Amino acid sequence: MRKYLPAYGVYQTDIGRRYIPNAQLASDMPRDDPSTLPFCSVIVPTRDRPGALAACLDSLERLDYPRDRFEVLVADDGSRTPVAPRFEARRDRLDLRILTQPPRNNAAARNCAAREARGELLVFVDDDCVVEARWLRALAERSLAEPGAGIGGHSFNGLRSNPYATAAQLIVDMGYVWSNADKRSVRFLASNNLALPAGRFRTLGGFDESFARSADRDLVDRWRAAGFPLVYEPGAVVAHCQQLDLSGFVRKHFANGHAVWAFHRARRARGGGQIRPEPGYYAALLRRAAHQSPRTAALVFLAVAANYAGYARAALTSSGGAPPPTTAPPRRSPSPSRSETRRREAR
C-alpha cells in the first residue's frame, strides 16, 4: 500500500499490519476523550541539521493532539550554529523548549531532555523524521490501552530516490520483521519512534550514554530484562528522511558494528547471555533486498560487511574480547520469573 502525504512531500509505504500479523491499531480502539489523554513530552535530539529539524517541527505543529497535552523538547547536542535563535519563534505555535549541551551523542541528548520533561509519557523522535498527524495520538491511545508498556511505531523511508536511505531503511524493516513477528513478545523498537512511561524510563536510568549508537537496543534489552512489556503500534507513523551518500552509508554501518560489540559486552557483563549470529536473518534480508533491486542487494551486502568490520575493529582494540558479531536483533530470551522480578524490586 502506498499513500502520498502532500503536507510532507513524501510517500508512505507498507503501512499497517504488515510488520506484525494481526497487530491492533490504536485507531481500531475507542477514541478517548481529549481530557483523558496523557501529557506527553516529545523529545528531539539534534546536531547541525537545522533544515531537517525545521521539517520535523513543522510536522509536530500539525499533530492531531490537544495543544495543552504535549510539549516539545529539542536537545541541541552541541551544534556549531546554536539552534535556539532560529527556532525560538515557534513557541507561539508549540509548547517548545530548547536545551543545549556540549557535543556528546544522541543518548546523552535524549537523557538531557528527559530530565527536564514534564510528561508522563516520553516520546522520542529523531530530527530527520517527519511525523504523521495522528502519530502522537496513536502512541498515547496505545499507552492508555496498555499501561506501563514501551511503545514503538512504524517508520518508512521518506527519501525514495536515495538508494542509501532505501537500503538503510530495509535493514531496519527486516529487523522489525525478525524481532517482532510475535506481537506478544516484541523484542526491538528503535528510538526514532518510541514512547516510554517516564517513571519506568527513569527507574532504568534512561539511555546508557556510553553508547554513541545502539543505545536504544541496550535500553530495550534492559527494559525486557526488568519484565516491562513492549508493544508495536503500526498506526504511529514517521517518515525517516536519511540524507546519506556512499561514504556516509559505510560510516554509519561501520559505527553500528562497533556499537553492536559494545552492546554485546554490556549485556554479557550484566548476565544477559551471549547473542549468536542468526543465518536466517541474513538470508531473509538479502532475499528482500534482491527482490527490490540488484543495487539495493549490493548496498545491503556492503552494510553487513561494514558492520562486521566495525565489530571486528572494536573487538581487536579491546582487551575484553566478545562473542561473534551479528547485525540481527538479539535472540529471544526468556522473560524473568515472578520470583526474579520480586528480587529485583526488593533491591
PyMOL commands that set and color helices and strands:
alter all, ss='L'
color gray80, all
select helices_A, chain A and resi 26-28+34-36+50-61+67-69+84-92+106-116+135-145+163-179+198-203+215-225+246-269+279-292+294-316+338-346
alter helices_A, ss='H'
color red, helices_A
select strands_A, chain A and resi 2-5+10-13+40-46+70-77+96-101+121-125+129-131+150-157+193-197+230-240
alter strands_A, ss='S'
color yellow, strands_A
deselect
rebuild
show_as cartoon
